[in-house]
Amino acid sequence: MSRARLVITAITKQGLTQAEAARTYGVSQATVSRLMARYRAEGETAFEPRSRRPRTSPGATPPETVELVLRLRKQLTEQGHDAGPETLIWHLAHHHATTLSRATVHRILTRHGAIIPEPKKRPKSSYVRFEAAMPNETWQSDFTHYPLTDTATFPKGIEIITWLDDCTRYALHVSAHRSISTPIVLTTFRETAGQHGIPASTLTDNGMVYTVRLAGIGRRGGRNGFEQQLRTWHVVQKNSRPNHPTTCGKVERFQQTMKKWLRAQPAQPSTIAELQTLLNQFQHEYNTTRPHRSLPRRATPAALYDTMPKALPGPSRDTETHDRVRHDIVGTSGTVTLRIHGQLRHIGIGRTHNRTHVILLIQDLEVRVINAITGELLRELTIDTTKNYQPQNAQDPDPLP
């Protein structure tokens, strides 16, 4: 029996006063008065427990914002794009001037059944991650199958080959073919190198189109055409261990994203040409407009690939320059700090860029400061080692002692 029922029954049935009931059941007289007033107004319903939820929640997310989050989730999902909390936060901030935390977005999606819990899923902290430090340092490649609606002409579907930059996730090349062979791998590699420069290394699985090192001819020192081209251009060839596809996880994940987007298109392709048109559209969106969850500040792959210095193959990588890449935030005074020759140098960027996420590309004393999200070049300078503060122009006073 609830305490409210005991108190009210003692007063109405047993004839106790409110003060006596309060002493008997260890509650305040104000509580007893409140229970009696509720009983007189509501009758038997006064015995039922009340919700402790506050009548108002000033800090709650506005209903229109909740609706916007759910609408964005539905829209991105239907278009075949990623629609996780991080991606939704990026779209809210860049397209709707709305800022929410990841926890808030996750609660909204969970409350409305938009997220399916996966308690047995392997935690991200258990993965061993690696990535190249510079664009063109490593290219990953793989191919996958995709069905066409013209099953009479293409009963087994076709195959799509991808060349992906390991550092920036930039999709360098995506093309469809009836089947992937070593000549196609070699041709697409040469075309991609002609457009973006020769990489320092490649990373693929052990498919025969990429390597014959596990075949009989490979044990006798033979090479296929692709391996010979890499040797001629002094490109280091890397291959994953057998039965370890996670080594090439970036290109594998790219293919999953690509096929999800293709399946979401209302008009499915019936020919290789139609599929190639869709692939070109996806490649452009992936590189230039879609925020990437694995890149700093959800930047686009093109924003990083087009602004960062490129690695080179062979002996040209063995230079005496000190090359570094740093991620930083412009301070409230409009500066970023960099250690050069053992001393901190303060580089003036401008107060208009306060709290902007930037990438610093350093080669000895040459420094380029780039907006991490848009790829805009904010400043390019040569460090003056006689000064701790590097002004934007010669007339700027030194704000730091």
N, C-alpha and C positions, 0 to 999 in steps of 0.2 A: 504494500500500500504506500502511495506517495506521501510525502510530508504535507503537501498541500491538502490532501484528502483528510489526513489525521487532524490537522489544525481546524479545518472547517467543520468536520464532524464533531469535534470536541466542543466547539462553540454552539453549533446549531442543535445537536442532539443531547449533549451532556450538560449544557447550560453553563460552561465555563465562560468567564469574561475573556476579553482579548488579552489583557495583561497576564492572566493565569495561563492561558494557552501558550503565550510567548515564553513564559518561564518553564512550563512543562516540556515543551519541545525544543527549547534552545534556539529560538529565533527572535529577531527584534520585533518590537511592537509595530514598527513601520511596515515590516513584511506581513504581519498578521492583518493589518488594516488594508494593505494592498490586496491580499488574498480574499478578504471578505468583500471588498468592493467589486472585485472581479466575479465573485460568486453571485452577488446580487444582480450584476449586469448580464452574466452569461449563463448562469445556472450550472448544470452538470459539466459543461465543457471546461469549467475552471479547474477541474481535477486533472485535465490532460497536460502533459509537459509542453512547455513553450519552446520554440526555436530561439537560440541565442544569437542568431544572425542579426547584425546591425540593420536598422531600418534604412540607413543611407550608407553608401561607400564612396566617399569623395575621391579616393585614389583608384577606383575601378576603371578599367579600360572602357572608353565610351562605346556604346553599341554600334555606332557607325564605323568606328575603327575595327571592331571585331568583324563586322560585315565585310569591310574592305580586305582584311586578312583572308577570310574564307573565300572571297571572290577571286583574289589573286591566286590563291592555292588552286582553285578549280580551273582558272584560266590557263595557268602555266602547265598544269597536269594535262589538260586537253591538248595543248600545243606540243606535248612531248618533252617539255623542259623540266629541269630539276625544280622542285617546289618545296624544299626543306626550309626550316626556320632561318638559316643563314641567308639563303637566297631571297626569301620573303623580306627579311630585314633590309637587304640591299635595295630591292625594288621600292619598298616603302620610303626609304631615305632619299633615293635619287629621283623617283617619279611622283611621289605623293607628299613629300615634305613631312613625313611622319617618322618618329623615332621610337622604337620599341626594343626591349631587351630580348635576348634569345629565349629566356625562361618564360616571358610573357607570351611570345608567339607560340612556344611549345604548349603552354597551358591552354591557349585558345584552341589549337588544333586538336589536342587530346580531349578537351571538354566536348567538342562537337563531333568526335568520332572520325576525324580526318587522319589520325595516326594510329596504326596498328602496333601495339607493343610487341617487341621481339626480345623477350628476356634471355633467350638462349643464344642471341647473336654475339659473336666474338667481340670483345671490347677493343676500341681503336688503340688503346694504350698498349696492347699486346703486339702490335705490328712493328716491324723493324723498317723504318723509312729511310729512303735515300733519294737524292736528286742532284742533278748536275748544277754547278755554280754559275755557269754562263750559257747563253744560247749557243746552239751548234756544238756544244761540248759532247752531247750524246743525242742521237736520234733513235727512237724506238720505232719498230715496224712490226706489223702483223696483218693478217687478212682474215676475213670472216665471210660467211654465207648470208645471202638475203634472197627470199623468193620473189618471183615476178608473177603477175596475174596471167601472163601468157604461158601457161604450163605446157602447152603443146610444143612450143619452140624451146622453152627453157624448163624441162621437167625437173631438173635438179637445182634450179635457181642460178644465181651468178655469185661471183666473189668480189669483195671490196678490199683493196689494199690501202693501208694508211702509213704515212710517215709523220711522226709526232716528235716535236722537240721536248726533251726530257725536262729542261729547266723551266720553261715558260708554259708548257702544255699547248704550244702553238701548233695547230694542224697544218703542217707544211704541204701535204699532198693527200688527197682522197680521190680514188678513181675506181670505177666498176669495170670488170672484165668477165668474159665467159668462164675462164679458169685462170688461176695464178700460176705462172711458171717462172723459172729462173730468168729467161729473157725479159719478161714483164717486170720482175723485181729490178733488174739491171736498168731497164729503160726508165722506169719511174724514179729510181734513185738518181740517175744522171739528170733528168729533167728537174728534179727538186734541188739538186746541187747547183744547177745552172741558175735557178731563181733565187736561192737563199745562201749560196756559198757551200763549200765542201765542209762537212762536219769533222770534228776531231775523232769521233768514234761512233759506232752503231751498236744497238742492243736488240737482239731478236731471239726467238726460240730456235730450236734445232731442226726446223723444217728443211727438207731437201732443197727448197727453192732458195734458202739463205746459206746453208752450209752442208758440206758433205763430210764433215769431220767425224761423224759417227758411222758413216758408211764404209764399205770395204775400200773404196778408192781413196777415202779420206785418210785411212790409216797408212796408205802408201805415199802420203804427201800430196795428193791431188787436190785441185780446187775447181769450183764451178766458176761461171763467168762473173758472178757478183763478188765472190771472194777475191778473184784476181783483180777486179777493179779497185777494191778497197786497198789491196796491197800496192797497186800502181800509184794511188793517190795518197799513200801513207796514212790511211784511216785505220784506227784500231778497231778490230772486230770483237765484240763481246756477245756471248751466247749464254742463255740461262741453263741451269742444270736440268736434265730430263725430269719431267713430272713436277716442275716447279713453276707454274705459270705466273705466280705472284711476282716473280722477278721482273716480268714485263707488265706489271700491273697498270701502269699509266695508259699504255695503248689499249690494253684489255678493257679498262674502264671507259676509255674514249669510245670504243666500239659499242659498248653497252648503251652509253648515252646516245650515240648516233642511231642505233637501231630502234631505241625507244622513240626518238623523234620521227624516224621514218614511219613506224607503225601508226603514229598519231595523225599522219597526213590523210585528209579525206580522199584524195585521188591517189591510189596506189599505182606504181609504175608497171607497165607491161613490156617495156623495151629497155635495153641498156642505156639508150640516149635519155629516156625519161628519168631513169634512176639517176643518171649523172647530173641532170639538171637539179634534182632534189639535193644531191650530195653537195653541189656547188653552193646552193642556198644555205644548207646546214653549216658548211665550212665557214661561210662568211658570218653567219650569226654566232657561231661558236667562238670565232676568233675576235670579233669586234664588238658585239653587243651583249653577249651573255656573261654575267659575272661568274668567275670561277672560284669555287669554294676552297681550292687548294693553294690559291695565290694570295699574297699579302693584300689585305683590305679589299678582297674580292675583286681585284683588278681583272681586266680582260687579257687573254693571252697576247693579243696584238700590242697592248699598251706596254708590256714588258719586252716582248721580242723586238719591236721596232726601235726601242730606245737604249737597250743594253748592248755593250760591246760583244762581238761574236768570237768564239773560240776558233782556232785554226788547226788543221791537221799537221802531223809530222813535226819536224824540228822547229818550225816556226812558233810552236808553243813554248819552247825553252828560251824565253827572253829574260833579261835581267830587270825588267820593270816590276814594280810591286803593284799588282792589280788586286783590287778589293771591291766588294759590293756590300753596302750597308743600308739597312732600313731604319728610318728615324722619323721623328715628328718635329715640325718647326715649332720652336718655343714661343712663349708669349711676347718675347722681345723681337720676334721675327728672324731668329738665327737658328742654325744647327751647329753642333760641335763635333769636331773631328780631330783625332790625334794624328799629328804629322811630326815625324822625327822626334818622338818622345814628348811633344808638347801639344796642349789642346789649342786648336785654332777654331775661332768662332766665325762662321760664314754668314754674312748678311743675306737674307732672302727677301725680307720685307714683311711688315706687320700685316699686310693684306692676306698673307698666307699662314697666319697664325693657326696652329694646331693641324696643319695639313700633313698628311702622311707622304713621305718622300723616299726616294731611292737615291743613294749617293754612289756614283760610279767613279772610283779612284784609280788612277794610274800614275804612280809616283806623286808629282805635285799637281797633275791635271785632275780637276774635279768637275763632274757634271751632276747637277741636282735636278731630279725629275719627279713630277707628281706621280705618286704610286698608283693612282686610280685612272687618271686620264692620259698619262704618258707625256704630258706637257713638259718641255724643258724650261725649268724655272731659272736656272743660272748655270753658266759655264765659266770657269776661271782657272787661273794658275796660282797656287798658294804662294803668297809672299812670306817667306820664312822669317823676315825681320819684324813681322807684325803678328800679334795674337788675334786681332780682329781683322777680318777681310771685308772691307766695306763694299757696298754695291757700286760706288763710284768714288773717285778720288776726293770729293768734297764731303763725304760722310764722316762725321766725327766718330771717334772710338768710344763706344758706350761702356766699354769694360776696362777696368784698371789693368 
